[in-house]
């Protein structure tokens, strides 16, 4: 095998693997979106009883619960928007199949074409990697935000029962 053919095959494989990585990120984001939507529903279910119970707040614990309600809502919105940013379409560079490309391939030797294609694929890989890394980081942040939301929702659930106990003691 000629070294430029090896270089071309390597560049093609690396570019394809980066595209697969992007597909996996999109797949995860599309699975997280229904989960966060479910958490928004749980939030509505949990906070509905609080509305009549703690407004207006009578003690410090009720103020803490109001703060927790606002905090949880903020994180739910932040997570949801973060997932939409991950899923938003971004232009991924690919080699064009144009008349100019066909003419270039026809006019040049196989070695020159393989080298030129490998070089263009490396450039596309470098630019795509930046975009895909950014999407991956946003997906990781959204996953961490989902964990915070689940923890905050758990605290809200516990707070409801604590408030019930405090109401019975009064």
C-alpha positions in Angstrom: 0.0 0.0 0.0 1.2 3.4 -0.8 1.9 5.8 2.1 -0.6 8.4 0.8 -3.2 5.7 0.5 -2.5 4.8 4.1 -2.8 8.5 5.1 -6.0 8.8 3.2 -7.5 5.7 4.9 -6.4 6.9 8.3 -7.9 10.3 7.8 -11.2 8.8 6.5 -11.4 6.5 9.6 -10.7 9.3 12.0 -13.3 11.6 10.5 -15.9 8.8 10.5 -15.2 8.0 14.2 -15.7 11.7 15.0 -19.0 11.6 13.2 -20.0 8.5 15.2 -19.0 10.4 18.4 -21.4 13.2 17.4 -24.2 10.6 16.8 -23.7 9.2 20.2 -23.8 12.6 21.8 -27.1 13.4 20.0 -28.5 10.0 21.0 -27.8 10.7 24.7 -29.2 14.2 24.5 -32.4 12.8 22.9 -32.7 10.3 25.8 -32.1 13.0 28.4 -34.8 15.3 27.1 -37.7 13.1 28.0 -36.1 12.5 31.4 -35.9 16.2 32.1 -39.5 16.6 30.8 -40.6 14.0 33.3 -38.8 15.8 36.1 -40.6 19.0 35.1 -43.9 17.1 35.5 -42.7 15.8 38.9 -41.9 19.3 39.9 -45.4 20.5 39.1 -46.9 17.6 41.0 -44.7 18.2 44.0 -45.0 22.0 44.2 -48.8 22.2 43.6 -49.7 21.3 47.2 -47.1 23.9 48.5 -48.9 26.8 46.9 -51.8 26.8 49.3 -49.7 25.5 52.2 -46.9 28.1 52.4 -48.2 31.3 50.8 -47.8 33.6 52.6 -44.9 32.1 54.5 -45.3 32.0 58.3 -41.9 30.8 59.5 -38.2 30.4 58.4 -38.8 26.8 57.1 -41.4 27.9 54.7 -39.1 30.6 53.4 -36.4 27.9 52.8 -39.0 25.8 51.0 -39.9 28.8 48.7 -36.2 29.3 48.0 -35.9 25.6 47.2 -38.9 25.8 44.8 -37.3 28.7 43.0 -33.9 27.0 42.9 -35.3 23.8 41.5 -37.3 25.6 38.8 -34.2 27.5 37.8 -32.1 24.3 37.5 -34.9 22.6 35.6 -35.0 25.5 33.1 -31.2 25.6 32.9 -31.0 21.8 32.2 -33.8 21.9 29.6 -32.2 24.8 27.7 -28.8 23.1 27.9 -30.1 20.0 26.3 -31.7 22.0 23.6 -28.4 23.6 22.9 -26.8 20.2 22.6 -29.4 19.0 20.2 -29.4 22.2 18.1 -28.2 21.5 14.7 -24.7 22.7 13.9 -22.9 22.5 10.7 -20.4 19.7 10.6 -17.7 19.9 8.0 -17.6 17.3 5.3 -15.8 17.2 2.0 -17.9 18.5 -0.8 -18.7 16.4 -3.8 -18.8 19.1 -6.4 -17.8 19.5 -10.0 -14.6 21.1 -9.0 -13.7 18.1 -6.8 -14.4 15.7 -9.7 -12.3 17.8 -12.0 -9.5 17.9 -9.5 -9.6 14.1 -9.1 -9.7 13.6 -12.9 -6.7 16.0 -13.6 -4.3 14.8 -10.8 -2.5 11.7 -10.0 -3.9 9.2 -7.5 -1.1 10.1 -5.0 -1.8 13.8 -5.2 -5.5 13.2 -4.8 -5.1 11.0 -1.8 -2.7 13.4 -0.1 -5.0 16.4 -0.8 -8.1 14.5 0.5 -6.3 13.4 3.6 -5.2 17.0 4.2 -8.8 18.3 3.8 -10.1 15.6 6.1 -7.6 16.5 8.7 -8.8 20.2 8.5 -12.5 19.1 8.8 -11.6 16.8 11.7 -9.9 19.6 13.6 -12.8 22.0 13.1 -15.4 19.3 13.9 -13.6 18.2 17.0 -14.0 21.7 18.5 -17.7 21.7 17.9 -18.2 18.2 19.1 -16.1 18.7 22.2 -18.3 21.8 23.0 -21.5 19.7 22.6 -20.0 16.9 24.7 -19.2 19.4 27.5 -22.7 20.9 27.4 -24.2 17.4 27.6 -22.0 16.5 30.6 -23.1 19.8 32.3 -26.7 19.0 31.6 -26.3 15.6 33.1 -24.9 17.1 36.2 -27.7 19.6 36.3 -30.2 16.8 36.1 -28.6 15.2 39.1 -29.0 18.5 41.0 -32.6 18.6 39.9 -33.3 15.1 41.2 -31.7 16.0 44.6 -33.7 19.3 44.8 -36.9 17.5 44.0 -36.2 14.9 46.7 -35.6 17.7 49.2 -38.9 19.3 48.1 -40.7 15.9 48.6 -39.2 15.6 52.1 -40.1 19.2 52.9 -43.7 18.6 52.1 -43.9 15.9 54.8 -41.9 18.0 57.2 -44.4 20.9 56.7 -47.3 18.5 57.2 -45.8 17.4 60.6 -45.2 21.0 61.6 -48.8 21.9 60.7 -50.1 19.1 62.9 -47.9 20.1 65.8 -49.2 23.7 65.7 
